[in-house]
């Protein structure tokens, strides 16, 4: 079945079990519009392997709600390049559990804009190793509220 030919309406109509049964090749073949059409329930149904195979463009196409719906294992499975490609709105939508689950390499790869987009709750959730891994440019870009949220 070639889901790449499905309309965004047809993609959104797939059941969660149908989405979970898609092959990684089918996931890779989805357009950014099709990925953006996935419901949050469908995002939750994706397997870690499916999420890991998403292109940077498709990860970037995810809405803030879809990003927040990713399981922590799914987020960890994203490549560092995919995490680097997240928009500031997507970074701000990460749950604290998702931030805790990020690898040190994923945190270290964040752009200055994305480091600045972290909420104070997300800053508090960062592991010490993650904070150490931030570049000096990223640390200098943090707001006073973010700096105040840091604990020892």
Secondary structure by P-SEA (a helix, b strand, c coil): cccccccaaaaaaccaaaaaaccaaaaaaccaaaaaaccaaaaaaccaaaaaaccaaaaaaccaaaaaaccaaaaaaccaaaaaaccaaaaaaccaaaaaaccaaaaaaccaaaaaaccaaaaaaccaaaaaaccaaaaaaccaaaaaaccc
